[in-house]
């Protein structure tokens, strides 16, 4: 567990094995190498004092290197920052998939690979979906500006085949022959579907009701996470 969590938070901090070793050496006067850090991530725990230094470098509580479950996080907040307890209780933990969703070009992702978690305030999400499954993907491209920009994140409720999800006009994550995309969908009374962008420099596309086999609706967008 320690090794897996060390690797996770090292990557979140944007540090290489060698960079983490160097920072530990600067603080502890040691001569660790990237091979040392790699051995820690494979299960060879360092001394207690070094673990504390690592946590300080990664800017996380020591407990996170052994258990970063919601229960532990809530306990730490309740004990060290009681004033934040209500904030945590109104926060959603949203898995961020490894990959991207295209806005103007196709995107790809592995639905089974989670690279990180986002902590989102309930009030930034459509309230109908705060108790339903939601996931997130990073956006690449400019076709959905100004709703989201390149590098921002869309949060969506996955739609599975046969789920009877009510298809209403809105923003969706879709799969087409052009790849995975986030787009506006408008459902017309004649059965046609209009795919459009927020950026008006991209022309809309209308798909005939009899020619929709290449359009797969994967999720309904319920919020966004802006990098700026």
C-alpha positions as CSV (number, residue, x, y, z in Angstrom):
1,X,0.0,0.0,0.0
2,X,2.8,2.5,1.0
3,X,4.6,2.0,-2.3
4,X,1.5,2.4,-4.5
5,X,0.5,5.6,-2.6
6,X,4.0,7.0,-2.7
7,X,4.1,6.5,-6.5
8,X,0.6,8.1,-6.8
9,X,1.4,11.2,-4.9
10,X,4.9,11.6,-6.4
11,X,3.3,11.7,-9.8
12,X,0.6,14.1,-8.7
13,X,3.4,16.3,-7.4
14,X,5.1,16.1,-10.8
15,X,8.3,14.7,-9.5
16,X,10.5,12.0,-11.1
17,X,12.2,9.3,-9.0
18,X,15.4,11.2,-9.2
19,X,13.9,14.5,-8.2
20,X,12.2,13.1,-5.1
21,X,15.5,11.4,-4.1
22,X,17.3,14.7,-4.5
23,X,14.8,16.6,-2.4
24,X,14.9,14.0,0.4
25,X,18.7,14.2,0.3
26,X,18.6,18.0,0.6
27,X,16.5,17.8,3.8
28,X,17.9,14.7,5.4
29,X,21.6,14.8,4.3
30,X,21.3,11.4,2.8
31,X,22.6,10.0,-0.5
32,X,19.5,8.3,-1.9
33,X,19.2,7.7,-5.6
34,X,16.3,7.1,-8.0
35,X,16.8,3.4,-7.5
36,X,16.2,3.9,-3.8
37,X,12.9,5.6,-4.4
38,X,12.0,2.9,-6.9
39,X,12.6,0.3,-4.2
40,X,10.3,2.2,-1.8
41,X,7.6,2.2,-4.4
42,X,8.0,-1.6,-4.8
43,X,7.5,-2.2,-1.1
44,X,10.8,-1.4,0.8
45,X,9.6,1.2,3.3
46,X,12.1,3.9,4.4
47,X,12.7,4.9,8.0
48,X,9.9,6.8,9.8
49,X,11.8,10.0,9.8
50,X,12.3,9.8,6.0
51,X,8.6,9.1,5.5
52,X,7.7,12.3,7.3
53,X,10.2,14.2,5.0
54,X,8.6,12.6,2.0
55,X,5.1,13.6,3.1
56,X,6.3,17.2,3.6
57,X,7.8,17.3,0.2
58,X,4.6,16.0,-1.4
59,X,2.6,18.4,0.8
60,X,0.3,15.7,2.1
61,X,-0.4,14.2,5.6
62,X,1.8,11.2,6.5
63,X,-1.4,9.1,6.8
64,X,-2.1,9.5,3.0
65,X,1.0,7.4,2.3
66,X,-0.6,4.5,4.1
67,X,-4.4,5.0,3.5
68,X,-6.0,7.8,1.5
69,X,-9.5,6.5,1.7
70,X,-12.4,8.9,2.2
71,X,-12.8,7.8,5.8
72,X,-9.2,8.8,6.6
73,X,-9.4,12.1,4.8
74,X,-12.6,13.0,6.6
75,X,-11.1,12.1,10.0
76,X,-8.0,14.2,9.3
77,X,-10.1,17.2,8.4
78,X,-12.4,16.7,11.4
79,X,-9.5,16.6,13.8
80,X,-7.2,19.2,12.3
81,X,-9.6,21.6,10.7
82,X,-13.1,21.2,12.1
83,X,-14.3,24.3,10.3
84,X,-13.8,22.4,7.1
85,X,-15.9,19.4,8.1
86,X,-19.1,20.7,6.4
87,X,-17.2,21.5,3.3
88,X,-15.8,18.0,3.1
89,X,-19.3,16.6,3.7
90,X,-20.5,18.5,0.6
91,X,-17.6,17.3,-1.6
92,X,-17.7,14.7,-4.3
93,X,-14.8,12.4,-5.1
94,X,-14.8,12.1,-8.8
95,X,-12.4,9.7,-10.7
96,X,-10.4,11.4,-13.5
97,X,-9.8,8.9,-16.3
98,X,-6.5,8.6,-18.0
99,X,-7.1,10.0,-21.5
100,X,-8.9,12.9,-23.0
101,X,-12.1,13.9,-24.7
102,X,-11.9,15.9,-28.0
103,X,-13.4,19.3,-28.5
104,X,-12.9,19.8,-32.2
105,X,-10.9,16.6,-32.7
106,X,-11.2,13.0,-31.5
107,X,-10.1,11.9,-28.1
108,X,-9.4,8.5,-26.5
109,X,-9.5,7.1,-23.0
110,X,-9.2,3.8,-21.1
111,X,-12.4,3.4,-19.1
112,X,-10.7,1.1,-16.6
113,X,-7.7,3.4,-15.8
114,X,-8.1,6.1,-13.2
115,X,-5.1,8.5,-13.0
116,X,-6.3,10.8,-10.2
117,X,-9.4,12.0,-8.2
118,X,-11.0,15.4,-8.2
119,X,-12.7,16.8,-5.2
120,X,-15.7,18.7,-6.4
121,X,-18.1,20.9,-4.4
122,X,-21.7,19.5,-4.6
123,X,-22.9,23.0,-5.8
124,X,-20.8,23.0,-8.9
125,X,-22.6,19.9,-10.2
126,X,-26.2,19.5,-11.5
127,X,-28.0,18.7,-8.2
128,X,-29.8,15.8,-9.9
129,X,-26.5,13.9,-10.2
130,X,-24.8,14.4,-6.8
131,X,-25.8,10.9,-5.8
132,X,-25.3,9.2,-9.1
133,X,-22.1,7.9,-10.8
134,X,-20.0,10.7,-12.3
135,X,-16.6,10.6,-13.9
136,X,-14.2,13.1,-15.5
137,X,-12.1,13.5,-18.6
138,X,-9.6,16.2,-19.7
139,X,-10.6,18.2,-22.7
140,X,-8.4,18.8,-25.7
141,X,-9.3,21.3,-28.4
142,X,-11.2,24.6,-28.7
143,X,-14.6,23.7,-30.1
144,X,-16.5,24.0,-26.8
145,X,-15.1,27.4,-25.8
146,X,-16.1,29.3,-23.8
147,X,-17.8,26.5,-21.9
148,X,-14.5,24.6,-21.5
149,X,-11.1,25.4,-22.9
150,X,-8.2,23.1,-23.9
151,X,-6.9,21.4,-20.7
152,X,-10.1,21.9,-18.7
153,X,-12.1,19.0,-17.4
154,X,-15.7,17.9,-18.1
155,X,-17.6,15.9,-15.5
156,X,-20.3,13.6,-16.8
157,X,-22.8,10.9,-15.8
158,X,-22.1,7.7,-17.9
159,X,-24.9,6.4,-20.0
160,X,-25.0,2.7,-20.4
161,X,-27.0,0.9,-23.2
162,X,-30.5,0.1,-22.0
163,X,-30.4,2.5,-19.1
164,X,-33.4,4.4,-20.4
165,X,-31.7,7.7,-19.8
166,X,-34.0,10.5,-20.9
167,X,-32.2,12.1,-23.9
168,X,-32.7,15.9,-23.6
169,X,-30.9,18.7,-25.3
170,X,-27.6,19.4,-23.6
171,X,-23.9,18.6,-23.6
172,X,-22.8,15.0,-24.0
173,X,-19.7,12.9,-24.3
174,X,-20.2,11.0,-27.6
175,X,-18.3,8.5,-29.7
176,X,-18.4,8.9,-33.5
177,X,-16.2,7.9,-36.4
178,X,-14.1,10.9,-35.5
179,X,-13.3,9.7,-32.0
180,X,-14.4,10.6,-28.5
181,X,-15.8,14.1,-28.3
182,X,-17.8,16.5,-26.0
183,X,-20.5,18.3,-28.0
184,X,-23.9,19.9,-27.7
185,X,-26.7,17.6,-28.8
186,X,-30.2,18.7,-29.9
187,X,-32.9,16.1,-30.4
188,X,-35.4,17.1,-33.1
189,X,-39.0,15.9,-33.3
190,X,-38.3,14.1,-36.6
191,X,-35.7,11.9,-34.9
192,X,-32.7,13.7,-36.3
193,X,-29.8,14.7,-33.9
194,X,-27.9,18.0,-34.3
195,X,-24.3,17.9,-33.1
196,X,-22.9,21.4,-32.5
197,X,-20.1,23.3,-30.7
198,X,-20.1,26.3,-28.4
199,X,-17.4,27.8,-30.6
200,X,-19.4,29.2,-33.6
201,X,-16.4,28.7,-35.9
202,X,-17.3,25.0,-36.0
203,X,-20.3,24.2,-38.2
204,X,-23.1,22.0,-36.7
205,X,-23.9,18.6,-38.2
206,X,-27.3,17.0,-38.4
207,X,-27.6,13.3,-38.4
208,X,-30.6,11.7,-40.0
209,X,-32.7,9.4,-37.8
210,X,-32.0,6.5,-40.2
211,X,-28.2,7.0,-40.1
212,X,-27.2,7.1,-36.4
213,X,-25.5,3.8,-36.0
214,X,-22.1,5.5,-35.9
215,X,-23.1,7.8,-33.0
216,X,-22.8,6.4,-29.5
217,X,-23.9,8.6,-26.5
218,X,-21.6,7.8,-23.6
219,X,-22.4,10.4,-21.0
220,X,-24.4,13.5,-20.0
221,X,-22.2,16.4,-19.0
222,X,-23.2,17.6,-15.5
223,X,-20.4,20.0,-14.7
224,X,-16.9,21.2,-15.5
225,X,-13.6,21.8,-13.7
226,X,-11.7,24.8,-15.1
227,X,-7.9,25.1,-14.9
228,X,-8.1,28.9,-14.7
